[in-house]
């Protein structure tokens, strides 16, 4: 199972994104209910969908692909703060990192700093 960073999802939905074909390849290899996205990373994707007036279509597409939403854990705030402090990553990147780490998931991202931090934490990364 994998968790998707917003960079991967944004590339998937944006045909003009330089990583679009790689994102399509990653998601095409995944079966329904094998992919997850942290709710904060989903929100990052939905910002662009709102701008384009495509929220309903975007959510429907994710549901049709079987992408599951990872809800924050009760103790997640402190763990995210610690990750942010320790790694210097932006908070949404910490959400993807923590989701992968706590759930034993592979991380799909095109963000080089996030990929590096994930590998340092022993997380398998698809980039």
Residue pairs with C-beta under 8 A, 6 or more apart in sequence:
1 34
1 35
1 36
1 103
1 105
1 106
2 26
2 30
2 34
2 35
2 36
2 105
2 106
2 107
2 108
2 126
3 35
3 36
3 37
3 38
3 70
3 96
3 99
3 100
3 103
3 105
3 106
3 107
3 108
4 27
4 35
4 36
4 37
4 41
4 67
4 96
4 108
4 109
5 41
5 93
5 96
5 107
5 108
5 109
5 110
5 111
5 114
6 41
6 42
6 44
6 45
6 92
6 96
7 19
7 109
7 110
7 111
7 114
8 19
8 23
8 26
8 27
8 108
8 109
8 110
9 23
9 37
9 41
9 42
9 44
9 45
10 17
10 44
10 45
10 48
11 17
11 18
11 19
11 20
11 22
11 23
11 110
12 20
12 23
12 24
12 26
12 27
13 45
13 48
13 49
13 58
13 61
14 20
14 48
17 23
19 110
22 110
23 108
23 110
26 108
26 126
27 35
27 65
30 65
31 66
32 65
32 66
33 66
33 68
34 66
35 65
35 66
35 67
35 68
36 67
36 68
36 69
36 70
36 99
36 103
36 105
37 45
37 62
37 67
37 68
37 69
37 70
38 69
38 70
38 72
38 95
38 96
38 98
38 99
39 69
39 70
39 71
39 72
39 95
40 72
40 91
40 92
40 95
41 92
41 95
41 96
41 99
42 62
42 69
44 92
45 58
46 55
46 58
46 59
49 55
49 57
49 58
49 59
70 99
70 103
72 95
73 79
73 102
76 98
79 98
79 102
80 91
80 94
80 95
80 98
83 89
83 94
83 97
83 98
84 90
84 91
84 94
87 94
87 97
87 117
89 97
89 113
89 114
89 117
93 111
93 113
93 114
93 117
96 107
96 109
96 114
97 107
97 114
97 117
97 118
97 121
97 123
99 105
100 106
100 107
100 118
100 123
101 118
101 121
101 123
105 123
106 123
106 124
106 125
106 126
107 114
107 115
107 118
107 123
107 124
107 125
107 126
108 125
108 126
108 127
109 115
109 118
109 125
109 126
109 127
110 127
112 127
115 125
115 127
118 125
119 125
